[in-house]
Amino acid sequence: MVFFFFFFKQKTAYEMLRSLVGSEMCIRDRDYPVLLPTTELAPDATECRLIGLADLESESPMWKEYVINRQYGTVQCYNYVSHGRRLFAKQVYASNGKFSLHSMVPNGLTAARPLPDAVRFSGGDPKLSDPIGPSLVITRYNHSIHGRETLIPHRLVHGMVPGALLDACTFWQGEDLLIRGSPKSTRSEWYNYKLEIRISPSTGEASVLRKDSQPFAEIESGQPAPRNLRRIGSKLPEHSKPRAFERVGSGERSLARCKPLVDKGFNVQAVDYALSCFVHPDGSEDFAMAEAWLNDPLNQHAVQALSGGEAPAGLSRVESHAGGVHGTGTRWTRPQDEAETLLLLNPLTAPENSVLWQLAQLLSRLEDMSHVLMWTTSSAGSADDLWTIYKIELPRLKLSFVPKRDTKGIVRLHSVEQSGWFVSQEACLLPDGSVPADKPGMEALHDLLHGFPNCLVLENNSKELQVLVSSHQQVRPKKKGEPFCTQIVADRSSELWSSTMQDQRYLLLPVHTSCTFLGTPTMECLLYTLMMRLAARDYERAFVLLEACCVDINFSAAEKYIFRMIENLEDAHPNAHAIRLKLLLALQFSDNTVDMDVTREYDAYLKKLGHVSAGCRLTAEEEANIWTISKQGTTLIKNRSEYLNTLFEGRPQAVQQKPRLQIAGQPMRFLDGISTEDVNFSDTGVSHYRYVREAASLDDGALLEMVMNEDLVKDDVTGSVRQMGFLFLYELMAGHLTARLNGNNVAA
């Protein structure tokens, strides 16, 4: 029984929960009291909090808090756990893991039964309880703050601090209740800063400040430096600076140093900057790399600005003492990030249709909010405009975006890793993948991206498009009432995925100018596109991709991982059989193993051949090739082989074998094997039967369940296994028991 103590209007509670049909059940079905706020919520309230006390009869009852968010349509459950005589709110459930700060495995991947749409992306278990017991408290003395600190285990702040920070940092709480975090690895590319976190006692929200631990310079360049070169900003020790490379940046020796490239037509200021960018560890400058940078079309805007004596956008001119340069030389560099403290923005508390809310809807296509870090300067304090956001990081995908203003004054979200590319506003997809009402003329592109819920469309200044796709593992869960469901759920917290996709965790698919097909520049892109097409049941486009899938070498680790995703897609559609057989032919000359029963797959294809689309049918030559691969053949396969041989040899007719009569069920098989003489002259007989008639008629649901579970096939004559046996068959034949399907008696 559930007790509700109402202190505000029932209408308001209903308005908050009416769009959470599936999520509401996790609250309504609790068997413990739930306390509601004493203050009446406003009709336009965006958040409601409920407090409950679970396990009342146990020795350690558990306080729980439910947070209902209207603009995201989510319900989150927290357990209040004690550690070191302090109380922490630990998240244990989210009705939509995409919009949660704690990364959880989606329940749809492991659920035995189909889940409703409202909780299709849910994670965790609201019934989970943490037993009360002794806790191990680890303390240390921090000389920098002149006080003691207590180690905060990550599980205590699940849902309070983004999971990306919990994975990479260690947290200590001081006597001032301020939580300080430092990266676990000092060589981390994404977490080279320290954190200060303060949790509000009234709202429970965490305020996260970022302070860079060391300064670094960042030079915009279309061509990254090779691994054996160093960018500006990493100083050489004084004793390691060769005297042969000491120079004066504005003197005659500097002009002589730049002369080889100046003679090729480059401006001396641009050459000076380019040489400063590419410096060997021994202090020598790489003229070949500098010339390549100067010739790169992506760097022409910077070269022109340097030639005019003006700093490119975002760069300033400062005195240089780095990279083996000594004296009064100058270089271009970005302002150092340590000058300002950055504040982490929480999009889950942003109002609907605000900038943060729109960014959350957009980026949730690629990543969970637990691993999306939106930073702004502490002076900005909020993000009323996209320009006020300093940087957006997706460290698990190794992606980052920064807002930049173009020549027309439009602020666009530029990719840091893909220079010159930004998130297209013309081809921006809605969260459900539909076409925005104010973006006409993009129907072809959105039709092309059908079945890609995990993508963003990037654009450059030349109006070229490419699709950025996250390479997470995708699973198509079962959905009640939809045998050919196309919805997919991503396992974004998979450790196997993160360990396999170490180098590239996203894919780039060029879009043809006609918006009619996607390019697949690598085998990894081809296999992942094939997997997504199959998951969306876009069979004809998937079949076309297989023409370019022929390989004779072994898959890489990433390619093998994606190929296993294809094998794990359960699909009995006629076109799916054709695609799997076509894929087998594409890999037959390589050592890559295919987990497939060729005989069973080919037999299923032939049985459903009349329903296979024209665009997915195998040619006669391909079928003959499959027949040679198959180790054995059914009667249907042998007849098909005979037909193909007749076709190839030009014979007038083919000799077909008659299929063997199929006898249904173990009882019928047993009776079929006994002769009349054995029955009449047998000394022993059946002593008893077990039969349970549940109803006088089997309707649609019960009849289909019996057939799908193969109850009659698995039973014995006496009914000792399923309590059916011979007596069940006798009642069907005698008309004592009826079986109705769609209102028709199928037993007559």
FIMIKOL-263757 format. One record per residue (C-alpha): y, x, z; residue number from 1. Coordinates in steps of 0.5 Angstrom, whole numbers, plus 500, padded with zeros to 3 digits. Layout:
% residues N
     y     x     z   pos
     Y     X     Z   NUM
...
This chain:
% residues 748
     y     x     z   pos
   500   500   500     1
   507   502   498     2
   513   501   503     3
   520   501   500     4
   526   501   504     5
   532   498   500     6
   539   500   502     7
   542   498   495     8
   542   493   489     9
   535   492   486    10
   538   491   480    11
   541   498   480    12
   534   501   482    13
   531   498   476    14
   536   500   471    15
   535   507   473    16
   527   507   472    17
   527   502   466    18
   526   507   461    19
   521   511   465    20
   515   506   464    21
   510   512   465    22
   514   516   469    23
   515   511   474    24
   508   510   476    25
   508   516   479    26
   512   514   484    27
   510   506   484    28
   503   508   486    29
   504   513   492    30
   500   511   498    31
   506   513   503    32
   513   510   505    33
   519   512   500    34
   526   512   503    35
   532   510   498    36
   539   512   499    37
   543   508   504    38
   549   509   499    39
   549   504   494    40
   549   508   487    41
   554   506   482    42
   551   502   475    43
   553   509   471    44
   549   513   476    45
   545   519   472    46
   541   521   478    47
   537   518   484    48
   533   521   489    49
   528   518   493    50
   524   521   500    51
   517   520   502    52
   512   522   507    53
   505   523   504    54
   499   524   508    55
   501   521   514    56
   494   520   518    57
   493   528   517    58
   495   533   521    59
   500   536   517    60
   504   531   513    61
   508   533   507    62
   515   531   505    63
   516   530   498    64
   523   528   494    65
   523   525   487    66
   529   526   483    67
   530   521   477    68
   534   524   472    69
   537   518   467    70
   540   522   461    71
   534   526   460    72
   529   520   462    73
   525   525   467    74
   522   524   474    75
   521   531   478    76
   517   531   484    77
   518   537   490    78
   514   539   496    79
   518   541   502    80
   515   547   505    81
   516   551   511    82
   516   559   510    83
   519   563   516    84
   522   557   519    85
   526   556   513    86
   525   550   509    87
   524   550   501    88
   524   545   496    89
   518   547   491    90
   517   543   485    91
   510   541   483    92
   511   536   478    93
   515   534   472    94
   514   528   467    95
   517   532   462    96
   516   540   462    97
   521   541   457    98
   527   539   461    99
   525   543   468   100
   527   549   471   101
   519   551   473   102
   515   552   467   103
   508   548   467   104
   502   548   463   105
   502   541   460   106
   498   536   462   107
   496   533   455   108
   492   539   454   109
   487   538   459   110
   487   531   461   111
   481   527   460   112
   484   521   457   113
   490   520   453   114
   497   520   456   115
   503   515   455   116
   508   517   451   117
   513   518   457   118
   509   523   460   119
   506   526   454   120
   510   533   456   121
   508   532   463   122
   506   538   468   123
   504   539   475   124
   501   534   480   125
   505   529   484   126
   499   529   489   127
   499   536   490   128
   500   538   498   129
   501   545   501   130
   498   545   507   131
   502   547   513   132
   500   554   516   133
   502   561   518   134
   507   565   513   135
   507   572   512   136
   515   574   513   137
   517   581   510   138
   523   584   511   139
   527   590   510   140
   534   593   512   141
   539   593   506   142
   544   599   507   143
   548   596   501   144
   550   590   505   145
   549   593   512   146
   544   587   514   147
   536   585   514   148
   533   581   508   149
   527   577   507   150
   523   577   501   151
   523   570   498   152
   516   569   494   153
   517   566   487   154
   513   559   489   155
   518   557   494   156
   524   557   489   157
   520   553   483   158
   524   548   480   159
   531   551   483   160
   531   558   479   161
   529   558   472   162
   522   561   471   163
   525   566   466   164
   528   570   472   165
   522   569   477   166
   518   572   472   167
   522   578   471   168
   526   579   478   169
   524   580   485   170
   528   576   490   171
   531   578   498   172
   535   573   502   173
   540   576   507   174
   542   573   513   175
   548   570   510   176
   543   566   506   177
   545   569   500   178
   539   571   495   179
   539   577   491   180
   535   579   485   181
   534   585   482   182
   529   586   476   183
   522   589   477   184
   523   594   471   185
   529   598   470   186
   527   599   463   187
   527   591   461   188
   531   590   455   189
   533   583   457   190
   534   583   465   191
   538   590   466   192
   542   586   471   193
   542   584   478   194
   543   577   481   195
   546   573   487   196
   544   566   488   197
   546   561   493   198
   543   554   494   199
   547   548   496   200
   545   545   502   201
   547   538   500   202
   545   538   493   203
   539   543   493   204
   542   546   486   205
   542   554   485   206
   549   557   483   207
   546   564   480   208
   551   570   478   209
   549   575   474   210
   552   582   475   211
   550   588   470   212
   547   594   473   213
   549   599   468   214
   555   599   463   215
   552   599   456   216
   556   599   449   217
   554   594   443   218
   556   596   436   219
   555   590   431   220
   551   593   425   221
   547   590   420   222
   542   596   420   223
   539   598   427   224
   538   605   429   225
   531   608   428   226
   528   610   435   227
   529   617   434   228
   537   616   434   229
   541   614   440   230
   547   609   440   231
   554   610   442   232
   554   609   450   233
   548   613   452   234
   552   620   454   235
   549   627   453   236
   549   631   459   237
   554   636   459   238
   549   642   458   239
   545   639   453   240
   552   638   448   241
   551   644   443   242
   557   648   442   243
   556   647   434   244
   558   640   434   245
   564   640   439   246
   570   637   435   247
   577   634   435   248
   576   627   432   249
   583   627   429   250
   584   634   427   251
   582   639   421   252
   575   640   423   253
   574   632   424   254
   576   632   417   255
   571   637   415   256
   565   634   418   257
   567   627   414   258
   568   631   408   259
   561   630   405   260
   561   622   405   261
   569   622   404   262
   567   625   397   263
   563   620   396   264
   569   615   396   265
   568   613   403   266
   574   612   408   267
   575   618   413   268
   576   613   419   269
   569   609   417   270
   565   615   416   271
   568   618   423   272
   565   611   426   273
   559   611   422   274
   557   618   424   275
   558   617   431   276
   553   611   431   277
   547   615   429   278
   546   621   433   279
   540   625   434   280
   537   627   441   281
   540   634   440   282
   547   632   438   283
   546   632   431   284
   549   627   426   285
   545   623   421   286
   549   623   415   287
   543   619   411   288
   543   613   416   289
   551   613   416   290
   551   613   409   291
   546   607   409   292
   550   603   414   293
   556   604   410   294
   553   602   404   295
   550   596   407   296
   553   589   405   297
   553   586   411   298
   557   591   414   299
   563   591   409   300
   567   587   413   301
   567   592   419   302
   568   598   414   303
   574   594   411   304
   577   593   418   305
   576   601   419   306
   579   603   413   307
   585   599   415   308
   586   602   421   309
   584   596   425   310
   578   594   429   311
   573   589   427   312
   572   583   431   313
   570   584   438   314
   571   591   437   315
   576   596   441   316
   578   603   440   317
   577   608   446   318
   577   615   447   319
   570   618   445   320
   566   623   450   321
   559   620   448   322
   553   622   443   323
   555   630   443   324
   562   629   442   325
   567   632   446   326
   575   632   446   327
   580   627   444   328
   576   623   439   329
   576   616   438   330
   571   611   436   331
   570   603   436   332
   566   600   441   333
   565   593   444   334
   568   591   451   335
   564   593   457   336
   560   587   460   337
   560   589   467   338
   568   588   467   339
   566   580   468   340
   561   577   473   341
   557   572   469   342
   555   565   471   343
   548   561   469   344
   550   554   467   345
   545   549   468   346
   544   544   462   347
   540   539   466   348
   546   537   471   349
   550   536   465   350
   553   529   463   351
   550   526   457   352
   553   528   450   353
   556   534   453   354
   556   541   450   355
   550   543   455   356
   546   537   454   357
   547   537   446   358
   544   545   447   359
   539   543   451   360
   536   538   446   361
   537   543   441   362
   534   549   444   363
   528   545   447   364
   525   544   440   365
   524   552   441   366
   523   553   448   367
   523   550   455   368
   529   550   459   369
   526   554   464   370
   526   560   459   371
   533   558   456   372
   539   562   460   373
   546   560   458   374
   551   565   461   375
   559   564   461   376
   564   568   465   377
   566   566   472   378
   573   565   470   379
   570   559   465   380
   566   556   470   381
   564   550   466   382
   562   549   458   383
   566   544   456   384
   567   547   449   385
   561   552   445   386
   566   557   445   387
   566   558   453   388
   559   560   453   389
   558   568   453   390
   551   568   451   391
   545   564   450   392
   538   568   452   393
   531   566   450   394
   527   572   453   395
   520   569   452   396
   521   568   445   397
   526   575   445   398
   531   571   442   399
   539   570   443   400
   545   567   441   401
   552   568   441   402
   558   563   439   403
   563   566   434   404
   569   563   430   405
   569   564   423   406
   575   564   418   407
   576   557   418   408
   576   556   426   409
   569   553   426   410
   565   556   432   411
   558   557   430   412
   552   559   434   413
   550   566   431   414
   543   569   432   415
   544   576   435   416
   537   579   432   417
   538   576   425   418
   545   579   423   419
   549   574   419   420
   545   568   421   421
   547   562   425   422
   544   555   427   423
   546   551   421   424
   550   545   423   425
   549   541   416   426
   542   541   417   427
   541   540   424   428
   535   537   426   429
   535   531   432   430
   530   532   438   431
   526   527   434   432
   526   530   428   433
   530   525   424   434
   536   526   419   435
   543   525   423   436
   547   519   420   437
   553   523   419   438
   549   528   415   439
   547   525   408   440
   544   529   403   441
   539   533   407   442
   533   528   406   443
   529   533   402   444
   530   538   407   445
   528   534   413   446
   522   531   409   447
   520   539   408   448
   520   540   416   449
   516   534   417   450
   511   536   423   451
   515   542   425   452
   518   540   432   453
   519   547   434   454
   524   549   429   455
   531   551   428   456
   535   551   421   457
   539   558   420   458
   544   559   415   459
   548   564   412   460
   555   565   409   461
   552   564   402   462
   549   557   404   463
   542   560   404   464
   537   557   409   465
   531   559   413   466
   527   556   418   467
   526   559   425   468
   519   557   428   469
   517   559   435   470
   510   561   435   471
   507   558   441   472
   500   555   441   473
   500   548   439   474
   495   542   441   475
   494   535   438   476
   492   531   444   477
   488   524   443   478
   493   518   444   479
   490   511   445   480
   490   507   440   481
   492   512   434   482
   486   515   432   483
   490   519   427   484
   496   521   431   485
   500   527   429   486
   504   528   435   487
   503   535   438   488
   504   539   445   489
   506   546   445   490
   503   551   451   491
   509   555   452   492
   507   558   458   493
   500   561   455   494
   499   568   458   495
   494   569   452   496
   500   568   447   497
   505   572   450   498
   500   578   451   499
   498   577   443   500
   504   576   440   501
   508   582   443   502
   512   584   437   503
   514   578   434   504
   514   571   438   505
   518   567   432   506
   517   566   425   507
   522   566   419   508
   521   562   413   509
   525   562   408   510
   527   555   405   511
   527   555   397   512
   534   553   394   513
   531   546   392   514
   529   545   399   515
   522   543   396   516
   518   548   399   517
   518   554   405   518
   517   561   403   519
   511   565   407   520
   513   572   407   521
   507   574   411   522
   500   572   413   523
   502   570   420   524
   507   566   417   525
   502   563   412   526
   497   561   417   527
   502   558   422   528
   505   554   417   529
   498   552   415   530
   496   550   422   531
   502   546   423   532
   501   542   416   533
   494   541   419   534
   497   538   426   535
   501   534   422   536
   496   531   417   537
   500   533   411   538
   494   535   408   539
   496   536   401   540
   501   541   403   541
   496   545   407   542
   491   545   401   543
   497   548   396   544
   498   554   402   545
   491   556   401   546
   492   558   394   547
   495   564   397   548
   491   565   403   549
   485   570   400   550
   485   576   404   551
   479   582   404   552
   482   585   410   553
   481   584   417   554
   486   579   421   555
   491   583   426   556
   491   580   433   557
   497   575   432   558
   493   573   425   559
   487   572   429   560
   490   568   434   561
   493   563   430   562
   487   562   426   563
   483   560   432   564
   488   555   433   565
   486   552   426   566
   479   552   428   567
   481   548   434   568
   484   543   431   569
   479   537   431   570
   480   533   425   571
   474   529   421   572
   479   526   416   573
   476   527   409   574
   482   531   407   575
   481   536   413   576
   473   537   411   577
   476   540   404   578
   481   544   407   579
   476   547   412   580
   471   549   406   581
   477   552   402   582
   479   556   407   583
   472   559   408   584
   472   561   401   585
   479   564   401   586
   476   569   407   587
   469   570   404   588
   470   577   402   589
   473   579   408   590
   470   581   415   591
   473   575   419   592
   469   571   422   593
   469   563   421   594
   466   559   427   595
   464   553   422   596
   457   550   420   597
   458   550   413   598
   452   545   411   599
   455   540   416   600
   462   541   413   601
   460   540   406   602
   455   534   408   603
   461   531   411   604
   465   532   405   605
   460   529   400   606
   459   523   404   607
   467   522   404   608
   468   524   397   609
   470   518   395   610
   476   518   400   611
   478   525   399   612
   485   525   396   613
   486   528   389   614
   490   534   391   615
   485   536   396   616
   479   536   392   617
   475   542   391   618
   473   544   383   619
   466   544   381   620
   466   552   381   621
   468   552   388   622
   463   547   390   623
   458   551   387   624
   460   557   391   625
   460   553   397   626
   453   552   396   627
   451   559   395   628
   454   560   402   629
   450   555   405   630
   444   557   408   631
   440   550   408   632
   442   544   404   633
   441   536   406   634
   438   531   401   635
   446   530   399   636
   447   537   398   637
   441   538   394   638
   443   532   389   639
   450   535   389   640
   447   542   387   641
   443   539   382   642
   449   535   379   643
   453   541   378   644
   447   545   375   645
   447   539   370   646
   454   539   369   647
   454   547   368   648
   448   547   363   649
   450   541   359   650
   443   537   361   651
   443   530   359   652
   441   528   366   653
   440   530   373   654
   434   529   378   655
   436   526   384   656
   432   526   391   657
   431   520   395   658
   434   520   402   659
   430   520   407   660
   430   513   411   661
   434   514   417   662
   431   510   423   663
   436   509   429   664
   434   511   436   665
   429   514   440   666
   425   507   442   667
   425   506   434   668
   423   513   433   669
   417   512   438   670
   415   506   435   671
   415   508   428   672
   410   514   430   673
   405   509   433   674
   400   506   428   675
   397   499   429   676
   390   501   431   677
   393   506   437   678
   397   500   440   679
   391   495   439   680
   385   500   442   681
   390   504   447   682
   387   504   454   683
   394   505   458   684
   400   501   457   685
   407   500   459   686
   407   498   467   687
   414   496   467   688
   421   496   464   689
   428   497   466   690
   433   493   463   691
   440   490   465   692
   444   485   461   693
   451   486   463   694
   453   480   459   695
   451   475   454   696
   455   478   449   697
   457   484   447   698
   465   484   444   699
   469   489   440   700
   470   494   446   701
   463   494   449   702
   460   494   443   703
   464   500   440   704
   463   504   446   705
   456   503   446   706
   455   506   439   707
   460   512   440   708
   456   514   446   709
   450   513   443   710
   447   509   449   711
   441   506   445   712
   439   513   441   713
   439   516   448   714
   435   511   451   715
   427   511   452   716
   422   505   450   717
   422   503   457   718
   429   503   458   719
   429   509   464   720
   435   512   461   721
   440   507   459   722
   437   501   462   723
   436   498   455   724
   430   500   451   725
   425   495   448   726
   428   489   451   727
   435   490   449   728
   432   490   442   729
   428   484   443   730
   434   480   445   731
   438   482   439   732
   432   480   434   733
   431   474   438   734
   438   472   438   735
   438   471   446   736
   444   477   446   737
   450   477   441   738
   454   483   439   739
   461   481   436   740
   465   485   432   741
   472   482   430   742
   469   475   431   743
   463   476   427   744
   456   476   430   745
   453   483   427   746
   446   482   430   747
   444   476   426   748
